[in-house]
Amino acid sequence: MRFIKANFPAAKMDAVIEILNNSSNIDWSIDSGYGRYEKAVEIVVAKGQGQGLIDSLQSLLSGSTDWRVVVMPVEATLPRPEEDMPPKEEKASTISMREVLYQQVSEGCKLNWDFIILTVLSSIVAAIGLNGDSVAIVIAAMVIAPLLGPILAFALATALGDLSLMWKATKTAITGLVVGFVFAFALTFFIDINLSSTEMISRTVIGPEIIALALASGAAAALSLSTGISSALVGVMVAVALLPPSVASALFLGAGKYEAAMGAALLLALNVVCAVLSAQLVFVYKGVRPRTWPNQVKASRAVKINATVWIALLGALAFLAYRLNLTAAL
C-alpha cells in the first residue's frame, strides 16, 4: 500500500474531493493544513494503484503556489483493507507509481564518492577473484557492484523522454566502468596474472546464450523495479553481466593479451546494450510514460530512436563477436 498526503490551497478543496471520489483508493480524509498550507488530504491506496490520482492532483494543483504531494510506503493498516477491491485505473495492479520509480533510479545513479569508492572496491574484489579463479570471490564482487542503478536509470529515462536523467545515468555508468577498469588495470602492476584462470577465460567466450542472459537480466531488473518485487537477486544478475568482463578485459590488457582483452571488452559492450534494450522495452510494455501528452509524444519518439540505435548496436556487436570467435577457432 501507499500513503499519499497532499497539501493545497482551500480554494481547490471541492476539486480535490471530486478527484478523490473518482479515484481508486482505500480511504481518505481532509484536514486543516500545516504551516503555509491551508488544507491537507491523507489518502491510502492499494499497492500498484494511485498513478492516476497523483497525475490528477498534479494537474489540478500545478498552477498554485503552495502545494505539495508526498508519497510514502505503508507497512500495515487496521482495519485490513478488502483484497478484492476492483481497480479503477488501467494496469493499476501491475506497476509502481512513476514518481516512485523515478526516485528509486535517481538515487541509484548518483555520481558521488560513495559510488566511486564502491566501484573501486568491487573491481578490486572482482580482479582478485578472477585472477585467483575463485567463483565465491567473483560473486562477492557482483553483490557490491553499483552498476545496476545507471542501467535502469537510462532505460527509465528513455521511456519518460527525460534527457536530464538520461545524461546523468550515462555519465554515472561511463564513470563507473572507467574507474573500475583503471583500478583493475593498476592491479596488474602488483600481481602476476593467472592466464589459465577459468573465470577469466570464460569472459572472452561469446555465444547466443550470453546475449540471452544479458537480455533476460535487464528485463528482470526492470520488471522487478516496476512491480515492486525485491531486486536484490536481479541486481546480482545484472552485475554478473557487467563487472566481470570489464575487470577481465583490464587484466588481460595488463598481461599483454590484447585479443583476449578485446574479447572481454566486446562481451561487456554486448551485455550493456542487451541490458539497456530489454529494460527499456519492459518499461514501455508496463506503461511507464510521462503525465502530459506533449511529453508522451516526445518520450515515444525517444523510445523509437533509442530502440533502433540499440538494436543496430546489438547486431553490429554480435557480428563482431562471431568474427572474433571464428578467428580464434582458426
N, C-alpha and C positions, 0 to 999 in steps of 0.2 A: 504493500500500500504506500501511498504518498500523502503527505500533509502539505497543503498549499495555503499560504497566507498572503492575502492581497490587501495593501493599504491604498486608499484612494480618496478623492475629494467627495464631500457629501452630495454634491450635485449629480454625481454618477451613480448614486445608490440604486435607483429604480432600474437603470440599465444593467447594473451588475446582478441584481436579483433576477432579471429576465434571463440573463446568460446562465445563471445557476439552475433555474428551473428547466432550461432546455439542454442541460449537460448531463452526462452520466457521472454521478457522484454518490458516495455512500451517505454523506452528511455534510451540513454546512451551517454556519451561524454568523450573524453580523453583530459587531460590537463597535463601541466608540474607538476612534483611532488613538494612536500613541504619538507623543512628540508633535511633529508638524503635520501628521496625517489626521484627517478629520474622521474617517471611517475605516474599519478593518473587517475583513471576512476571513473565516477559517474554514477550510474545505478538506475533506478526506475523500480520496479517490482510490479505486482498486488498482492493483498492480497492472501496469500496461495501459492504463487509461489516464486521461487528463490533458492530452496534447491539444485537442480541440478547445477545451476550456481555457488553457493557457493562451492559445492564439487569440481567442475571442476577447479575453481580458486585455491582452496587449494591444489589440486593435482599438478597443474602446478607450483605454487609458493613455495611450502613447502621446496624445495631444495635450495631456495635462502636465503640470509641473511637479506636483507632489504625489507620487505613486511608486509603489514597489511591489513586486511579486516574488515570493520566496518559496522554494520547493525543498522539502525535507523528507527523508525516508521515515516510515513508521514501523517500529519493531512489533508492536501489538496494540490492540484496542479492545475495549469492552463496552457494550456487548459485542460479541463477534458478528461481523457483517455476514449477510447471506452470500453463499458462494455461487449461487446460480443467478445473480443479477444480470439481466440482459444488457450487453454493451450497446451504447448508442453511437459510438464512434467507430469509423472504419479501421479495421486492424487494431482495435483498441487493446485487445488482449495479447498482442504479439510483439509489441515494440515499446521500448522505453521512451520517455519524453525526449524530444530533440534537444532541449536545453540541458538535460541530464547527460546525454551522450556527449554534447559539446564540452561540458565542464570536465567530464572524465578524460577525454582525449587531450584537452588543452593542458590539464595537469600532467599528463603522461609524456608530453613532448616539450616541456620547458627545458631550454638550454641553460643550465646553471652548473655550479660547481659540483653539486650532488650527482647530476647526470654524468658529468665528465669523469669524476672520480670512480663512480660505479662502472663506467665503461672501461676505464683503465684496469680496475681490479678484475673485472670479468674477463678481459682479454688476457691478462697475465695468467689467471687460473686456467683459461682455455689453452693457452700456449703450453703450460706445464703439462696439462692433461693430454694434449695431442702428442707432444714430444715424448711423454712417458707411456703412451699407448694405454692410458687409463680411462675407461669409459666413465667410471664414477666421478672423476675429477672434471671431465668434459661436461657431464650432466650438471655438476655443481655450478660451472660457469654459465650454463644455459639458464639456470634458475635465476641468477642475479643479473643477467644481461638486460639492460633497459631499452632494448631495441623495438619492443612491441609498440610502445607509445607513438613514436613518429610514423610508423607504418599505418596504424589505424587512423591517426590524425589526418594524414594525407588523403586516405580513402574517404573519410567523412567530409573533409573539406571539399573534395571533388563533388560529392553528392549534394552538398549545400551550395556549391559555387562560391565558396569563401576563399578568395585569393590570399587574404592575410594569414589565415590558418594554414593554407597550403604552403606558403612561403616559410612560415615558422616551422612546419613539420619537415620540409625539405632541408632547411638549414640545420635542424637538430639531427636528422638522420645522417646527413653527409658528415657533419662534425663528429658524430659518434663513431661512424665507420672509419674515418680518417684517423681519429685519435687512437682507436683500438688497434688499427693496422700499424701505426707508427710505434706504439709501445710494444706490440708483439714483435715487430721487426728489430727493435732495440734489444730485445732479449737474445737475439741470435749472436750478439757480440759477447755474450757472457755464458752461453750454454752450447754444448755440442748438439747439433740437430740429428735426431734419430730418423733417418730417411726410410727405415724399414718399418716404422710405426704404421700399423693397420689403420688407426684412427686418422692419420694424416693422409695416407694413400687413398682412403675411401672418399676423401673430399675432392679428389681430382677425377672421380668417375661420374659421368653424367649420362643418365638414361631417362626414358619416359617416366619411370617410377619416381624419379627425383622431382620432375616437373609436377607430377600428380600430387606429391607430398606437399610441395610449396603452395599449390592451388588450394588444396584441402586445408592447410594450416591457416592461410589468410582468410578463407571463407569461414572456418570455425571460429577464428578470433572475432570477426565482425559479427557473426551470429550470436556468440556468447555475450558480446557487449550490448547488442541491440535488444536482446531478450532478457537481460539481467542475470544470466547464468554466470556462475563463478568462472573467471577467465584465468585462474592460476595455471591449470594444465595447458590451456591453449597458449598462454604466454610462453611456456616451455617449448611447445611445438614450433612456434614462430622463431624462438631463439635458436632452435636446432637448425632452422633453415638459413640463419643469417650469421651468427657468430663464428661457428667452427670453420666454414670455408674462408672467411675473412682472415682469421688468425693463421690458418694453414697456408694461405697464399703468402702471408708475410714471412712465415718460417721458411717456406720453400725459396722465396726470393733471397732471404739472408743466406741460405745454403748454396746459392748459385744455380738452383734448379729452376730455370726460367720457364720451361714448358709446363712443369707441374704447377708453378705459381700462377701461370696464365689459366690453367685448367680450374684451379680453385677459385680464382677471381671470376671466371666465367660462370661457375656454379653459383657464386654469390649474386652476380647480376641477374641470373635466371630466377633465383629464389626471391629476390626483391621485386622483380617485375611480376612474378606469379602471385605473390602475397598481396601486393597492392591492387592488382587487377581483380582478383577474386573477392577481396574485402570490399572494394568499390561496388562490384556487382551485387553483393549481398545487401549493402546499404540501400541501393536503388530498389532492389526487389522488396525489401522490407518497408518501402515507402518513406524513407528518410528524405525530406526535402525542405526548402525554405518555406516561410509562412506566407509571404506575399507573392502574387502572380508574376510581377516583373522579375523577382529573384528566382522564381521557379523556372522561368524561361531561360535565364542566364545559367542556372545550375544544370538544366537539361542539356544546354549547348556544351557546357564544360564536361559533363559526363561523356557525351558522344566523342568529343575531341580527345579526351584522355583515354577512353577505352580504345579508340582507334590507334593512338600512339603506343599504348602498352601492348596491344595485340601485335602490332608491327614489330615492336622490340622483341617480344616473345618469339615471333617467327624467326627474326634475324639471329637471336642468340641461340635458338635451338639448332639452326643450320650451322652456326659456328661450332657448337658443341659436337654435332655429328661429324663435321670435317675434322675437328681435333681428335675425336675418338678414332676415326678412320685412319688418320695419320699415325697415331700412337700404335694402332694394331699392325700397321705396315712396318 
